Amino acid sequence: MERNRAGGAGRAPDAIPVPADLDTLRWLCGQFRRDLLDLTRHSGTGSSHIGGELSLVEVLAVLFFHTLRLDPQNPEWPARDRFILSKGHASAAMYVAMAWRGFFPRERLFDSFNRPHAILQEHVNMDTPGAEIPTGSLGMGLSAGVGMAWGSRYRTRHEGASPIGIFAVLSDGECTAGQTWEAAMAAAHFGLDNLVAVVDDNNRFVTGPRNAVMNLDPFGAKWAAFGWHVLEVDGHDLPALIDVLETARRPETAPGKPRLVIAHTVKGKGVSFMEGSDGWHAGHMTDEQYRAAMAEVAR
Amino acid sequence: MSTANLAMYGVSQGNIRQLFGEALVAVGRANPNVVVLDCQTAMPTAASLFAKALPERFIDLGIAEQNAVSFAAGLARMGFVPIVPLFACFSARRALDQVTIQVAYAGLNVKVCGLYAGLTSPNTGATHQMISDLAVMRSIPNLTVVEPADAMEMAQALPAVVAHRGPVYFRLVRGDIGGPVPRVSPGGYEFHLGRATLLREGRDVTLIGSGLMVSRCLQAAEILAAEGVEADVINISTIKPLDADLIVARARRAGAVVTAENHTVLGGLGGAVAEALGDACPVPLRRVGIRDEFGTSGPLEELFPRYGLTAEAVCEAARAALEAKK
């Protein structure tokens, strides 16, 4: 079996300066996509949720290499920003970003995913250094983020702690879950402007186009009606993502309101036969598909 | 009940509902990281006392138990010790996915409470009578399950589970109806997480109760004594981890066992004891509890005999177990 693990011109992951410049971010996105295909190929089950991972690559590259204040050497650093992947099935995308950021050796991507008791499970859980909360039963991540945002604000107000940002990435699909809206209501009620939710709006649920499965529109207006400050962005446009996430985290952007960033993305982005296809929510690649996908992302 | 004993734990004399609220305030005053989350049941749970005493650490989330439990998990990740005193039907059923994944699987320091447990939500009927929470909660890895039997034990158990680092399910009856919860703990009693208490020693049969059924077991032991049958009575206040050592030791000695719980006979205390005995000491066992059926609305004094949660039901089970031992 082929396996491209060149690791990008011999750069050690932890040597990448943060915040990364645009060229580095572009280069990283290519590394992420290639590693995602390899991870999937070498996962214990031969699979991952590849479609919704590829759609997230630019969002996670900007979060982990530009927006989030993290210390990979000290994943429990109390003053860190909190990152929650509420769409926990896309864990591999987060693992790839974390490996490149230096949370654990990049080798783990290829020897630990979906292996019994290894640190990288198909759904996010506490065994991964730097993971904040288990997710994957959809709709739970934002609630945990609301709790963290409330807790962080309490620490700031009553104990003088420095403010931090709480970032949660949701799928469009999990916005059909009731708990997502319980969380949305609570975040606005408590005025948590330290909370940023990013919806990976790849416009596909498992079985088809999002609005054909369950109409979410008017999507941004729903969140706005719940009291959120809504921003929209092309989720594959790196400079736009940098701007929108910096805007979202600034308190003065919309005092007292939690922020929602709708990132318009393409499920399976970067692999033409996966883009917008319903077959790649979770999938196994044949040898041929793997080679074809690799040829596209390693271009 | 001794006022002095309760005062030691920061609570006064009164019904167990009031005492639970006072115990919440006491642990909140003792630990600045304690936060209480509510879903519109603060009056019946008496979490309202905490809301009044420590309003900046009281969070009302409306009728959103799933959000509340996940929110609590997020707070635990920020170093808080969240206590979530909900009705058992909502914490152990509505929010079960969240308790399982974001509290127990995550190993987070959240104290999920199930109040009005078993039949002690009498007027509300089957929708609110949580009769399977012990079975569900004790089958979840990582989760400690506690059900105190009286006010004195509750007042010690709450600080103990708050001091214990890890996820806990804390079960409690509705305590302001059907008369006060009788005291079963002896003078000088000290609660220890994971340790059962032998309240009475006998040689013929071992009665093992949890929660409100402990007092029924003590009454049953009196009735049985008049018949010439000497019964052990054990209070299992920690359902998980189960004090199997004490259970097996007493079962070996007596050779017959009865369990009694305010819960279905499937999978709860009776199930836990059956598993422990099956592993180490198979002896005749009879289980007292609700017989695989839903509850109904009605006054407690009618519900208890209807569903067999009485001292007489424990006596009958003991006689049957003794017969089987012959």
Interface residues (C-beta under 8 A of the other chain):
Chain A: P78 R82 N125 M126 E132 I133 P134 T135 G136 S137 G139 M140 G141 S143 A144 G145 V146 G147 M148 A149 W150 G151 S152 Y154 R155 H158 G178 Q179 E182 A183 M185 A186
Chain B: V35 E56 R57 I59 L61 G62 A64 Q66 N67 V69 S70 F71 A72 A73 G74 L75 R77 M78 G79 F80 P82 D97 Q98 I101 Q102 Y105 A106 G107
